[in-house]
Amino acid sequence: MTEPPEKPGLKPRQVATKLLAAVVDRQTSLDGMLDADNGNPGYRALTEADRALVRAILNTALRHLPRIELIIKSLVETPLPEGARALYHVLTVAAAQILYLDVPDHSAVDLAVEQARSDPRSRRFANLVNAVLRRLAREKGRHLTATQAVPVVPAWFFDRLVQVYGDDHARKIAESLLAPAAIDLTVKTEPKAWATRLGGRVLPTGTVRLAAFAGRVPDLDGFAEGEWWVQDAAAAIPARLFPSLAGQRVVDLCAAPGGKTAQLALAGAEVTALDQNANRLKRLRANLDRLGLSATTIETNLLDFRPHSLFDAVLLDAPCSSTGTIRRHPDVLWTKGPQDIAKLAQLQEKLLRHALTLVRPGGHLVFSNCSLDPREGEEVTVRVLSDNPGWSRVAIDPAEWPGLEEAISPLGEFRATPAMLAGDAVTAGGLDGFYAVLLRRQQ
């Protein structure tokens, strides 16, 4: 007897459920699993249309997860057994479609029931899945209203945001997660002309922000010719904090994928780019080749880097928890925790202390990262400067950053959050959360 044909649309839901479980239960980064070449085998086996559906389901589920969890809990009269995590993820994937995606309710329900039936672990709960999701479809307006005030980030992270930024700004940061990030471009020349040509606008940072649905990036004017590269507005700030770089010897210590390296090279610097990952350096070189820019690349752990001569300028965009990138990577908050922030802060301090040794007297260093937590930024800087009296901050002038004055701290450091930078009728607002400070070594 032959097996009945698989229901259309079932496979991408199964893949989405499996990957959601990997993120939430095993703290696995979504980026690696969604890699088109080396990612999850089930994901790679899908058509491009089904891959897009998987990404939409996962991003939506993760962006709204605390609200979805509360709604499911309110609909399941008896708590699910401890061994029913697979069923929980089936319900979450279906609820994300019913509540937030343009998917017919009956399709989301039927495919979730089929998922439960096809999985020996969940088969006995198929009727429960059907009843819960049909009720959710009937009552979704009420549930959306009831959970509207629930922060869409884990409790530990929201509590920390409130502690650092206050309740109002914390809620704005959390809500920013619900708005997909815009596509920002760093252009070689004439940002106004490129904004007009591509239908975007020029931000205070000099970045060109595209309108929504601008199209596939490789198909846009200027990509093949190497006239610009994709780089979030906040990520473009650190390299712009240096004084004139023309003719200066500069090292980018955590360089891949190369956006900041390209900025330094475009500014006329003689750039050395470090990264300890060979594949990431390969990607960096490919990006520079497309842009017609050059840099010396070295595969090494920066803590082992001992150059023959000191540099005029050093850029350390340090590894961090990436909590400032939650609009683009909503999985971050479910794969990281407070213990990761503490551990990464220790690493950053170690890297920064070594980076100081690479700068000549009178030279400059920019330390930056995309975390929203001062433990990974301001507090690291304070500790390192406290026992390096030959170094000092160079205060950033808020007047030079119109529209982002609130991002400049009283000490003259840059502290951007996703809730900053207003949008307009054409382009979205917001930018990645970023910390950056400009330091100078005495002569």
C-alpha positions in Angstrom: 0.0 0.0 0.0 1.5 3.3 -1.1 1.8 6.3 1.3 -0.6 9.2 0.6 1.1 12.2 -1.0 2.5 14.7 1.5 0.3 17.8 1.9 1.6 20.9 0.1 3.2 23.3 2.6 3.9 20.6 5.2 7.6 20.4 4.7 8.5 24.0 5.3 6.4 24.0 8.5 8.2 20.9 9.7 11.6 22.6 9.0 10.5 25.8 10.7 9.4 23.8 13.8 12.7 21.9 13.9 14.8 25.1 13.6 12.6 27.0 16.2 13.3 24.1 18.6 17.0 24.4 17.9 17.0 28.1 18.7 14.8 28.0 21.8 15.8 24.7 23.4 19.4 24.4 22.3 20.4 28.1 21.8 21.6 27.5 18.3 22.2 30.6 16.1 19.7 30.9 13.2 22.3 32.4 10.8 24.2 29.2 10.5 21.2 27.0 10.1 19.8 29.2 7.3 23.1 29.3 5.4 22.3 28.4 1.8 25.4 26.4 1.3 26.2 24.8 4.7 23.0 25.2 6.7 20.4 22.8 7.9 19.9 20.0 5.3 16.1 20.2 5.5 16.2 23.9 4.9 18.7 23.6 2.0 16.4 20.9 0.4 13.5 23.4 0.1 12.6 25.6 -2.9 13.5 29.2 -2.6 9.8 30.1 -2.0 9.6 27.6 0.8 12.8 28.9 2.3 11.4 32.4 2.3 8.3 31.0 4.1 10.5 29.3 6.7 12.4 32.5 7.4 9.1 34.5 7.7 7.7 32.0 10.2 10.8 31.9 12.3 11.4 35.6 12.4 7.8 36.2 13.2 7.6 33.6 15.9 10.8 34.8 17.6 9.8 38.4 17.4 6.5 37.7 19.2 7.5 34.7 21.2 6.6 36.0 24.8 3.1 36.9 23.5 2.6 33.7 21.7 3.7 31.7 24.7 1.1 33.5 26.9 -1.6 33.0 24.4 -0.9 29.2 24.0 -0.8 28.8 27.8 -4.2 30.5 28.1 -5.7 28.2 25.5 -4.3 24.9 26.8 -6.4 24.0 29.8 -4.1 21.4 31.1 -0.3 22.2 31.0 1.5 20.2 28.3 3.7 17.4 29.7 7.4 17.9 30.1 8.2 15.7 27.1 5.9 17.6 24.7 8.3 20.3 23.6 7.9 19.2 20.0 4.2 19.8 20.3 4.8 23.2 21.8 6.8 24.2 18.8 4.2 23.0 16.4 1.6 25.2 18.2 4.0 28.1 18.2 4.7 27.9 14.5 1.0 27.7 13.7 0.1 30.5 16.1 2.7 32.8 14.5 1.0 32.3 11.1 -2.6 32.7 12.5 -1.8 35.8 14.5 0.8 37.7 12.5 1.3 36.3 9.0 -0.9 36.5 5.8 -1.6 32.8 5.8 -5.2 31.4 5.7 -6.2 30.3 9.2 -7.5 26.9 7.9 -4.2 26.2 6.2 -2.2 26.9 9.3 -4.5 24.8 11.4 -4.7 21.8 9.0 -0.9 21.7 8.5 -0.2 21.9 12.2 -2.6 18.9 12.8 -0.9 17.0 10.0 2.5 17.8 11.6 1.3 16.4 14.9 -0.1 13.2 13.3 3.1 12.6 11.4 5.3 12.8 14.5 5.1 9.8 16.9 5.9 12.1 19.8 2.8 14.3 19.1 0.4 12.0 17.4 -1.8 11.5 20.5 -2.2 15.3 20.7 -3.5 15.9 17.2 -7.1 16.6 18.4 -5.7 19.0 21.0 -3.8 20.9 18.3 -6.9 21.1 16.2 -9.1 22.4 19.0 -6.6 24.9 20.4 -5.7 26.4 17.0 -9.3 26.6 15.8 -10.2 28.5 18.9 -7.2 30.8 18.4 -8.3 31.5 14.9 -11.8 32.5 16.1 -10.5 34.6 19.1 -7.3 36.1 17.7 -8.4 39.7 17.9 -9.1 39.3 21.6 -5.7 37.7 22.2 -3.8 40.2 20.2 -5.4 43.0 22.3 -4.8 41.2 25.6 -1.1 40.8 25.0 -0.4 44.1 23.4 1.4 45.5 26.4 3.6 42.3 27.0 7.2 43.1 26.1 8.4 41.0 23.1 11.8 40.2 24.7 12.8 37.7 27.4 12.1 39.0 30.9 15.8 39.0 31.9 16.6 41.3 28.9 13.7 43.6 29.5 14.6 44.0 33.1 18.1 45.0 32.1 16.9 47.5 29.5 14.7 49.1 32.2 17.7 49.3 34.5 19.9 50.9 31.9 17.5 53.1 29.9 14.4 53.5 32.0 10.9 52.0 31.4 9.8 54.2 28.5 13.0 53.8 26.3 13.1 50.1 27.2 9.7 49.6 25.8 10.5 51.5 22.7 13.6 49.3 22.2 11.6 46.1 22.7 8.9 47.3 20.3 11.6 48.1 17.7 12.1 44.3 17.4 8.7 44.1 15.6 9.8 46.3 12.8 12.1 44.6 10.3 15.3 46.5 9.8 15.8 48.7 6.7 18.5 48.1 4.1 21.3 50.7 4.6 24.1 51.3 2.1 27.5 52.9 2.5 28.2 54.6 -0.8 31.6 55.5 -2.2 30.6 59.0 -3.4 27.5 61.2 -3.8 25.1 59.8 -1.3 22.4 62.2 -2.3 22.6 61.2 -6.0 22.5 57.5 -5.0 19.5 58.1 -2.6 17.6 59.7 -5.5 18.7 56.9 -7.9 17.6 54.1 -5.6 14.6 55.7 -4.1 15.9 56.2 -0.6 17.1 59.0 1.6 20.4 60.1 3.2 20.6 59.6 6.9 22.5 61.9 9.3 25.4 59.4 9.3 25.8 59.7 5.5 24.3 56.3 5.0 21.7 55.8 2.2 18.6 54.1 3.5 16.4 52.3 0.9 12.7 52.2 0.9 11.0 49.0 1.8 10.8 46.3 -0.9 13.6 47.9 -2.9 14.3 44.5 -4.5 17.1 42.0 -4.4 20.3 43.7 -3.4 22.5 42.2 -6.2 20.0 43.5 -8.7 20.1 47.1 -7.6 21.9 49.7 -9.6 25.5 50.1 -8.6 26.0 46.7 -6.9 27.9 45.0 -9.7 29.9 48.1 -10.3 31.0 48.2 -6.7 29.6 51.7 -6.0 28.3 50.8 -2.5 27.9 48.0 0.1 25.2 47.0 2.6 26.0 48.2 6.1 23.7 49.3 8.9 23.8 53.0 9.6 25.0 52.4 13.2 27.7 49.9 12.0 29.1 52.6 9.7 29.6 55.1 12.6 32.8 53.7 14.3 35.1 54.1 11.2 33.8 57.6 10.8 35.0 58.7 14.2 38.6 58.8 13.3 40.4 62.0 12.3 41.6 62.2 8.7 42.9 58.7 7.6 44.5 59.7 4.3 47.9 58.1 4.1 47.6 56.6 7.6 48.5 53.0 8.6 45.4 51.5 10.1 44.5 48.0 11.3 41.0 46.6 11.5 41.3 43.9 14.2 38.0 42.0 13.8 37.5 42.8 10.2 35.2 40.3 8.4 32.9 40.7 6.6 34.7 43.9 5.7 32.3 46.8 5.8 34.5 48.8 8.1 37.6 47.7 6.3 36.1 49.1 3.1 35.3 52.4 4.8 38.9 52.7 6.1 40.3 52.0 2.6 37.9 54.4 1.0 39.2 57.1 3.3 42.6 56.7 1.9 44.2 54.6 4.7 46.7 51.8 4.2 44.7 49.1 5.8 45.6 45.8 7.4 42.6 43.6 8.1 42.7 40.8 10.7 40.4 37.9 11.3 40.9 34.4 12.8 38.4 32.7 10.4 39.7 31.8 7.0 36.3 31.6 5.4 35.3 35.0 6.7 38.5 36.5 5.4 37.8 35.0 2.0 34.4 36.7 2.0 36.1 40.0 3.0 38.5 39.8 0.1 35.6 39.0 -2.3 33.8 42.1 -1.0 36.8 44.3 -1.4 37.4 43.0 -4.9 33.8 43.9 -5.9 34.3 47.4 -4.5 37.7 47.9 -6.1 39.3 48.5 -2.8 42.4 46.8 -1.2 43.7 45.8 2.2 46.4 43.5 3.5 44.6 40.5 5.1 46.1 38.4 7.9 44.5 35.3 9.4 45.2 35.3 13.1 43.8 35.7 16.5 44.3 39.4 17.3 45.8 38.5 20.7 48.7 36.8 18.9 49.2 39.8 16.6 52.6 41.5 17.1 53.4 43.9 14.3 56.9 45.1 13.5 55.8 48.7 13.8 52.9 50.5 15.5 49.8 51.8 13.7 48.5 55.4 13.4 45.0 54.1 14.1 43.3 50.9 15.3 39.7 49.8 14.9 38.5 47.2 17.4 34.8 46.3 16.7 34.8 43.6 19.3 32.8 40.3 19.5 29.8 40.8 21.7 26.3 39.5 22.5 24.9 41.3 19.4 21.8 42.4 21.4 21.8 45.6 19.3 21.0 43.7 16.2 17.7 42.1 17.4 15.7 43.7 14.6 17.7 41.7 12.1 18.5 38.7 14.3 15.6 38.0 16.7 17.1 34.7 17.7 19.9 36.5 19.6 17.7 37.0 22.6 16.9 33.3 22.8 20.4 32.1 22.3 22.2 34.5 24.7 21.8 35.2 28.4 23.2 37.4 31.2 26.1 34.9 31.6 27.1 35.4 27.9 27.2 39.2 28.4 29.5 38.9 31.4 31.8 36.5 29.6 32.0 38.6 26.5 32.7 41.7 28.5 35.8 40.0 29.9 36.9 39.0 26.4 36.4 42.6 25.1 38.5 44.0 28.0 41.3 41.6 27.1 41.1 42.5 23.4 41.0 46.2 24.1 44.0 46.1 26.4 46.0 44.3 23.7 44.7 46.7 21.0 46.1 49.7 23.0 49.6 48.2 22.5 49.3 48.5 18.7 48.9 52.3 18.5 51.8 54.7 18.1 52.1 57.7 20.4 49.6 60.4 19.3 47.6 57.8 17.4 43.9 56.9 17.8 41.8 53.8 18.6 38.1 53.2 18.2 36.5 50.6 20.4 33.0 49.5 19.4 30.4 46.7 19.4 26.7 46.1 18.7 25.6 45.3 22.3 23.0 47.4 24.1 24.5 46.6 27.5 27.0 49.0 29.0 28.7 46.1 30.6 30.1 45.4 27.1 30.8 49.0 26.3 31.1 51.9 28.7 32.1 49.8 31.7 34.9 48.1 29.7 36.2 51.5 28.6 36.2 52.9 32.2 38.2 49.9 33.5 40.8 50.0 30.8 41.3 53.8 31.0 41.5 53.7 34.8 44.9 52.0 34.6 46.2 53.4 31.3 46.9 57.0 32.1 48.5 57.6 28.7 45.1 57.3 27.1 42.0 59.5 27.0 38.7 59.8 25.4 38.2 62.2 22.4 34.7 63.5 22.9 32.3 63.2 19.9 30.6 66.5 19.1 26.8 66.0 19.0 26.5 68.9 16.5 28.3 66.8 13.9 25.5 64.1 14.1 22.2 66.0 13.4 19.3 63.7 14.1 21.4 61.5 16.4 22.3 64.0 19.1 20.6 61.9 21.7 23.1 59.1 20.9 26.0 61.1 22.2 26.6 60.5 25.9 27.8 63.3 28.3 31.3 61.8 28.1 31.2 62.1 24.3 30.7 58.4 23.6 28.3 57.0 21.0 25.4 54.9 22.3 22.8 54.2 19.7 19.6 52.1 20.3 17.1 50.7 17.8 14.6 53.2 19.1 16.6 56.2 17.8 16.5 57.9 14.4 13.0 58.8 13.1 11.6 57.4 9.9 9.6 59.2 7.2 6.9 58.4 4.7 9.2 56.4 2.5 11.9 54.8 4.7 11.9 53.2 8.1 13.4 54.6 11.2 15.7 52.9 13.7 19.2 51.5 13.5 21.2 48.8 15.2 22.1 49.3 18.9 25.8 50.3 18.9 28.5 51.6 21.3 31.6 53.4 20.1 34.3 55.5 21.7 37.3 57.3 20.2 40.5 57.1 22.3 43.8 58.9 21.8 47.3 57.9 23.0 49.4 60.7 24.3 52.5 61.8 22.4 
